[in-house]
Amino acid sequence: MNFSLEITIKTELSVLPKVRDIYITMLPGDSFVDVANKSKELVKYGYNPVPHFPARSIKDFDDLKTYVGMCKDFGVKQALVIGGGREPLGKYHCSLQLLETGLFKGMKIGIAGHPEGSPDISDSELEKAMKEKTPLADYIVTQWLLDPLVISSFISKQNLPVHVGITGPLKIGSLLKFASIVGAKNSINFLKSNKNKTLDLLKPRDPNNLINSLKKVTKHFHIYTFGGLKETNKWLIQNNYAKKN
């Protein structure tokens, strides 16, 4: 199985596990220059950086060209091109606009998948956007999910490899909180219907059950730590998903 991990520009690289693919999120207010420089640092330490390119956080073509150019110059081979969760900073409002510029030629491109929908766009618009973006991408990274039936159904409809978004070990309360933020309705219901079966609600939920139920449909899992990098590192090592530093 292949695992990737998502970090911010403030994450200390010394605490990262031995996971090759490291995605760098570009949060509202972050500078693309800082994301590019974080990617450069990751290349130096032997990782494969995958910087985010959120359309709504990029002002114009010149900024996009500069950002892509910096990343390529630093040795970045892969990118995640997404819409982003903010009001548009400039002319771009969707990931398709970035993909159609042709600036990413020569890079492996990931796009976002939303099996449970998105609070920012209707289901019909999501479906239309996915059809338009698929020919310009190499794979899909989903929002994090918990219901294996929803994930399997989504994967069966795609023409690209799907990297399934999961969380590292998190407590039930934290999972419910983050599920509400991203609009993961099915995951919220899944948690609520299963939480009474959990002996210790304060114990971090182990992602292994979800991974084992999906091994036949995907070998790729993308980890959202939500600040729980220490617990995620421990879990990866214990399960031989990553080597101990």
N, C-alpha and C positions, 0 to 999 in steps of 0.2 A: 504493500500500500504506500501511497505517496501523501505526505502531509505538508501543508504550507501554513504559514503563520502571519498574522497581521499585527503591525506595530505602528506607533506614531513617530513623528520626528524627534520626540523627546526620549524615546526608549534607549536605555543604555545597551549597547551591543554586547557588553561583557556578560549580560544575564540571558542572552539568547540560547536556546537549545540547538543541538546539531540538526536543524531542519534547513534544507538547502534553500527553498523558495520563501523569501520574506517580502511580504507586501507592505508598502508604506502608505498609510492613509493620509489624505490631504484634507484636513478638517477646515471648516469655514474660518477664515482668518489666517490660516497657514500660508506661507509663501511657497510658490512652486520652486523657487531657488533653493529653499531649505530641504524640500523633498528630494530634489535632484542631488544635492550634496549628501544627503543621508544615503541615497542610492550609491553614490561614489564610495562612501565609507564601507558599505556592505560589500561591494565588489572587492575592495582592498582586503577584507577579511574572509574572502572566499565564498560568500553567499551569492545567490542569484536574486538580486533585488527586482521587485515588481512594483514600480511606483503607480499610484492612482492618478488618473487624469479625469477629474470631475468637470464636466462641461460647464456647469453653472458657476464654477469658481475661476474660470479662465476668461480674461477680459476680451481678447481679440486674437486674430490670426498671428500677429507678431509675437505676442506672449506665448502662444501655443508653439510656434516654430522655435522660439528660444528654448522653451522647456524641453521639447522633444530633442532638439539639437544638443543641449547639455547632457541629457540622459545618454544619448548615443555616444557622445564624446567620452563619457565616463565608463563606457562598457556595458551599459544596460541593454539587455536583449529582449525584454518582455515588459508589457504594460497592461494595466487594467483600465479600460476606458468606460466611464460611467456617467450618468446624468448628474449625480450629486444631490444633496438634500438641502438646498438653500435657494433663495431667489437669485436669478441670473445676475452675475457681476457685470456682464457685458453682452455681447451678441449671441453667445452660445446658450442654448437651453436644453439640448439633448446630446447624448453620446454619438448618435448617427452623424451629426454635423462635424464632430471631430474626426470620425473615421473616414468621412468622405473627402477630407483634405488631402489624403494620400501621404501625409507626413510620417505615418507609422510604418511605411514600407520597410521590410527587412526585419521587423520585430514580431515576436509572437504576441498575439492580442487576445486578451480576455474581455468578456462583456458580462454585465450583471444579469442574473436571473432571479425572478421573484415568484416562486411557486405559490406563495400565499398572498400575492398581491402587494401593493405598495400604497402608503398613505398619500403619495405625491402624484399618482396617476391612476386612471381607471383601468380595469382589467382588459377592456377592449383595446385601449391605447397601448397597454403593455404587450398584448399579443401582436398587434400590428408592428410595434417597434422591434420586437424580437425577430419577426420575419424579415424586416428590412436590414437588421444588423448582422444576422447570421452569416451571409455570404462574405462579410468583411472581417470576420473574427475566426479564431482558432479553437476557442473553448468558452465555457460559461462558468462563472462562479456565482453560486446562489447566496441569498441572504441566509442567515442561520435558521435552522429548522429543527423540529423534534419529532414530528409525525412521519414515520417511514413510508406510510401509504401515500401521503401527499408528495413526498420526494420521488418515490418510484414512478408515480403517475406523470410527474413533470419530466423526468428523464426519458420516459418512453416516447415523448412527443418531440424530442429535440434531435437535430441533425449534427450536433457538436458534442464532444465530450463534456460531461458536467462534473465540476468540482463542488462537492456538497459542503455548504457552510454549516459548521457545528460550533458549539462553545467548548471551551475547556471545562474542567470541573467547576461548577458554580452551584450555590445553594438555590433551592426552589424559589425563594423570595426574589433573589436577584434575577433568575431566569424570567419570572413573571414580569418584573420591572422592564427588562430590556425587550421582551416580546411585545409589550405594550407600546414602546417607543417606535419600533420598526413596523408595527401593524401586523404582526404575525398571529392572526386570529386563530388559526388551527392549532398552532403551538400552544397558545394560551389555553385553549380548551383541552388539549392533550395533557398539559401539566395539571390542570384542575381535576381532570377525571382520574389521574393516576397518583396524585400526591398523597392521598390517604393510604396508599399501599406502601408508601415509603416509611420505613421504621424510624428514621431520624431525619426530620426535615432540615436540620441544621448542617447535616453532612453534605458536602458537595456532590452533585449528581454526576455519576460516571458516564462519559459518552460512549463507552464500549458497547452497550446494548444496541444503540442506534447504528454504530459502525458495523457491527456483526450482522445486523438485519439488512444492510445495504451492500455488502461485499460483492453480491452477485451482479449488481447493476452499476457500480462504480468502484474505482480503486483510488479515487482522489478526494481528499477531505481538506477543507480550508478552515482553520481555527481562528475564531474570534475570542480573545481572552478577556475583554472587558475589565482590564486591570488585574486579572488573576494570573499573571504570567508565571509567578512562582509555583502555584498549584499545577498549572499546565505543564511546566517543565518537569515537575515530579511525576506527573501522570505519563508523559511521553517516555521518560526513562524507564519507569516501572513496567511499561508494556512493550519495551524494546522497539518503540516507534522512533526513538532518537538515541544517539549515543550520549553517555555522560561526559560532561566537559572535564 
